[in-house]
Amino acid sequence: MSFRYELLQKRGQARRGRIHTPHGIIETPEFLPVGTQATVKALTPQQLQELGVQGVLANTYHLYLRPGSQLVEKLGGLHKMMNWPRPIMTDSGGFQAFSLGAGREHGVGKIGGVFPGTTAKKPRGAVLSNMVKINEEGVRFRSHHDGSTHLLTPESSIRIQEELGADMILAFDECTSPLADKAYTEVALERTHRWAVRCLEARRDTPQALYGILQGGAYPDLRERTLDFMLKWPWQGFAVGGSLGKTKQEMHQVLDWTVPGLPDDKPRHLLGIGEFSDLFEGVARGIDTFDCVIPTRFARNGHVFVPPGSPGRSPRGTWNVLNARFFDLDEPIQKDCECYCCANFSLAYLRHLHKAEEILAYTLCSMHNIHFLLRLMAEMRRALEEDRFAELRGLYCDDLGAGLGTGAT
């Protein structure tokens, strides 16, 4: 099956569609769990299929370092090695270069307000740690495993992703800090454009779909410039990346500046974003797919998603199962949830597992969180079909506070 996007319905900017890939169809809008090291933490591929996961995202940087993309290719590619028959997307490695460099130096993520970065001193340009150096050739970095030095270029990023064998691959880009000034963001943007052309020239004749990444930080003229540039080239899809501003409100502005100008016949992905409000705001603005580590990271820390109206629901839409009120509560996280966790186990047991630091705690809570998000995305698809998306959006988001958060792959 060749790669293509099928637009089924449009409600304002929000879209209901299908992404056709060599390994199956992704009904959109949809959330793709992150399998950084060719595994979604604590879950087997069979469990993911039973949960209804349509596709996953794996990490180029991490798999290049360990076990190595050539070994993955020798073992038959990611699909065969991890026994995953459905679609896979890989990122380019650009975000990891950012997180090891400017992200670590500034103490920020893709959205500045997620971390203490909003109070950090604003840099004049790119202040990088000694783990990362960026120049026209690419990104030279030191492995966080053993300190060895490596060079990641547009050409090597594409080659690595081809060896990994994902269905959807991303162009190599420079992800800038939310605290970088406009002058440096512009320099990085122009470099990303030159790297994008090199990615297109480096790709071989494979069935993989190559996505171009839209950069420009939280500057409307730079976002307009990257849109004008990227539309001139033959991408199979687009991803909104880079700094998304210092707050979620700025992220929404970035999407407003960018997404409406994209063609209707290509899929759009929002990189590393995945809380409830993020998903609704992204879908409302025309995003088709999302990836984020939040559901599994939350699960490993005892935070589980609960529906609107749940007593004590946090601003991020969760309960903390470590809370003392769950000590002897013989009830599931959610009574009407059909996941394996809720069908079989009590909050008291989940609290015990987390307190005892048992691995099963991570598995069960991850099952619930992923199932919860996938069911929410399915509800969004139905709501778009039935023209009641705004009603659903209000139900899930009106009682959430302004808690900021994002997940990096």
Secondary structure, 3 states (H helix, E strand, C coil): CCCEEEEEEEECCEEEEEEEECCEEEEECEEEEECCCCCCCCCCHHHHHHHCCCCEEECHHHHHHCCCHHHHHHCCHHHHHCCCCCCEEECCCHHHHHHHCHHHHHCCCCCHHHCHHHHCCCCCCCCCCCCEEECCCCEEEECCCCCCEEEECHHHHHHHHHHHCCCEEECCCCCCCCCCCHHHHHHHHHHHHHHHHHHHHHCCCCCCEEEEEECCCCCHHHHHHHHHHHCCCCCCEEEECCCCCCCHHHHHHHHHHHHHHCCCCCCEEECCCCCHHHHHHHHHCCCCEEEECHHHHHHHCCEEECCCCCCCCCCCCEEECCCHHHCCCCCCCCCCCCCHHHHHCCHHHHHHHHHCCCHHHHHHHHHHHHHHHHHHHHHHHHHHHCCCHHHHHHHHHCCCCCCCCCCCC
